[in-house]
Amino acid sequence: MATLPPEIPPERSLIEYPSDFPIKVMGARVEGFVEAIARVAQQFDPGFDAATIEQRPSSGGRYLGLTLTIRATSREQLDELYRTLSTHPMVKVVL
């Protein structure tokens, strides 16, 4: 059973808000993946521009890595965005 990392108090956060924050997402290279992930990002950052998503296919071409840079306004926003992306059916990994 995996243990969760200890909760870091907001005053000890290394991230200053607001700031631009990159998030890496990997999923199968299928039709609609980029658009689905862009819609999630826009839910948490209404000013997010899908045209800024960086795409990198895996060496075998089966997977697609995306880098989204969102405007982070709070730790709660980032935590919820990570949870939402991590549970998305098209997503394999979120970093």
ROLUM-71888 format. One record per residue (C-alpha): residue number from 1; x, y, z; residue in one letter. Coordinates in Angstrom, 3 decimals. Last residue first. Example, Ala and Ser with C-alpha at 12.3 -4.5 7.8 and 13.67 -1.06 7.14 Angstrom:
BEGIN
NODE, seq, xx, yy, zz, type
NODE, 2, 13.670, -1.060, 7.140, s
NODE, 1, 12.300, -4.500, 7.800, a
//
This chain:
BEGIN
NODE, seq, xx, yy, zz, type
NODE, 95, 3.451, 15.132, -14.006, l
NODE, 94, 0.268, 13.451, -15.204, v
NODE, 93, 0.270, 9.900, -16.592, v
NODE, 92, -2.094, 7.633, -18.588, k
NODE, 91, -4.807, 10.094, -19.560, v
NODE, 90, -7.715, 9.254, -21.907, m
NODE, 89, -10.092, 8.159, -19.103, p
NODE, 88, -9.547, 11.385, -17.105, h
NODE, 87, -8.827, 10.469, -13.466, t
NODE, 86, -5.333, 11.954, -13.388, s
NODE, 85, -6.468, 15.069, -15.278, l
NODE, 84, -9.208, 15.860, -12.759, t
NODE, 83, -6.982, 15.168, -9.755, r
NODE, 82, -4.146, 17.284, -11.195, y
NODE, 81, -6.568, 20.145, -11.916, l
NODE, 80, -8.014, 19.870, -8.398, e
NODE, 79, -4.574, 20.092, -6.806, d
NODE, 78, -3.569, 22.985, -9.067, l
NODE, 77, -6.699, 25.025, -8.253, q
NODE, 76, -6.357, 24.284, -4.532, e
NODE, 75, -2.743, 25.441, -4.612, r
NODE, 74, -3.870, 28.756, -5.958, s
NODE, 73, -3.839, 31.018, -9.035, t
NODE, 72, -1.926, 28.867, -11.493, a
NODE, 71, -2.021, 30.245, -15.031, r
NODE, 70, -1.665, 27.159, -17.180, i
NODE, 69, 1.198, 25.880, -19.253, t
NODE, 68, 0.207, 22.601, -20.845, l
NODE, 67, 2.888, 20.160, -21.975, t
NODE, 66, 1.561, 17.189, -23.890, l
NODE, 65, 3.072, 13.764, -24.403, g
NODE, 64, 1.508, 11.563, -27.054, l
NODE, 63, 1.564, 7.794, -27.039, y
NODE, 62, 1.572, 5.067, -29.687, r
NODE, 61, 4.226, 6.671, -31.916, g
NODE, 60, 6.984, 4.234, -31.009, g
NODE, 59, 9.379, 7.001, -29.968, s
NODE, 58, 6.589, 8.748, -28.080, s
NODE, 57, 4.929, 11.750, -29.729, p
NODE, 56, 5.719, 15.198, -28.341, r
NODE, 55, 3.120, 17.972, -28.283, q
NODE, 54, 3.398, 21.482, -26.798, e
NODE, 53, 0.055, 23.087, -25.998, i
NODE, 52, 0.130, 26.845, -26.689, t
NODE, 51, -2.639, 26.702, -29.323, a
NODE, 50, -5.020, 25.489, -26.596, a
NODE, 49, -4.967, 28.982, -25.074, d
NODE, 48, -5.841, 28.994, -21.363, f
NODE, 47, -7.659, 32.181, -20.336, g
NODE, 46, -10.425, 30.268, -18.545, p
NODE, 45, -7.810, 28.483, -16.409, d
NODE, 44, -9.368, 25.602, -14.454, f
NODE, 43, -12.113, 24.644, -16.913, q
NODE, 42, -9.824, 25.687, -19.778, q
NODE, 41, -7.294, 23.011, -18.781, a
NODE, 40, -10.010, 20.337, -18.939, v
NODE, 39, -11.074, 21.515, -22.408, r
NODE, 38, -7.436, 21.456, -23.576, a
NODE, 37, -7.151, 17.846, -22.372, i
NODE, 36, -10.147, 16.816, -24.465, a
NODE, 35, -8.851, 18.710, -27.526, e
NODE, 34, -5.434, 17.070, -27.327, v
NODE, 33, -6.927, 13.581, -26.985, f
NODE, 32, -9.572, 13.987, -29.717, g
NODE, 31, -8.191, 11.432, -32.176, e
NODE, 30, -5.781, 9.058, -30.497, v
NODE, 29, -2.129, 9.103, -29.440, r
NODE, 28, -2.627, 7.330, -26.135, a
NODE, 27, -2.000, 9.537, -23.137, g
NODE, 26, 0.650, 11.611, -21.420, m
NODE, 25, 0.189, 14.880, -19.548, v
NODE, 24, 2.903, 17.306, -18.467, k
NODE, 23, 1.923, 20.378, -16.476, i
NODE, 22, 3.720, 23.727, -16.765, p
NODE, 21, 2.843, 26.533, -14.324, f
NODE, 20, 2.545, 30.230, -15.165, d
NODE, 19, 2.265, 32.114, -11.894, s
NODE, 18, -0.327, 33.627, -9.564, p
NODE, 17, 0.674, 32.569, -7.020, y
NODE, 16, 4.209, 31.824, -5.853, e
NODE, 15, 5.144, 28.174, -5.875, i
NODE, 14, 7.621, 26.812, -3.331, l
NODE, 13, 4.840, 26.314, -0.804, s
NODE, 12, 5.811, 26.661, 2.861, r
NODE, 11, 3.044, 29.164, 3.717, e
NODE, 10, 0.507, 26.858, 2.090, p
NODE, 9, 1.287, 24.025, 4.560, p
NODE, 8, 2.711, 20.933, 2.879, i
NODE, 7, 0.623, 17.783, 3.423, e
NODE, 6, 2.796, 14.729, 3.965, p
NODE, 5, 3.274, 12.436, 0.975, p
NODE, 4, 0.671, 9.679, 0.658, l
NODE, 3, 1.631, 6.140, 1.531, t
NODE, 2, 1.429, 3.374, -1.031, a
NODE, 1, 0.000, 0.000, 0.000, m
//
